[in-house]
Amino acid sequence: MTGMENQFDQETTKKIDLINRKIEEINQRRIGCRTTKIEDELDREELDEYIKSLRLTEEQKKIIETYNKNNEKYVSQKSLLYFIVIFVSVIVQVYLAFVIYELLLKQSLDIYESIYLFVLVVIFLFNLVQILKYLRIIR
């Protein structure tokens, strides 16, 4: 938005900076915390109340709404891509679980198969943690 800031008057730029600081404050408060949809909504309401307290002009409201719409499009595209990646990860998890199960059913493992089994278990656990983070089950 730095390229667009040159087009705004000083008051609009100041208000945009204040809004960005408030957003940063909310984000800093949430770092390391597992949030629910209700908490997300409360944070959104807090930000909306803060924006109302700035007494924006109609032109300033339009500028901010335009920026929010552009930002929401980017976030939705990013979240769709992330959802696809997580979906593929779940498919990989199922395959890894099957291979690990097959190796565990083998009567005797040689050294290479043991190393292979260990690597598969590590990959399985790492991928599992990433999926659980995406689902907000763990931090």
Summary of the structure (lengths in Angstrom):
residues: 139
radius of gyration: 23.5
end to end distance: 30.9
largest distance: 75.6
contacts: 305
relative contact order: 0.08
helix: 82%
strand: 0%
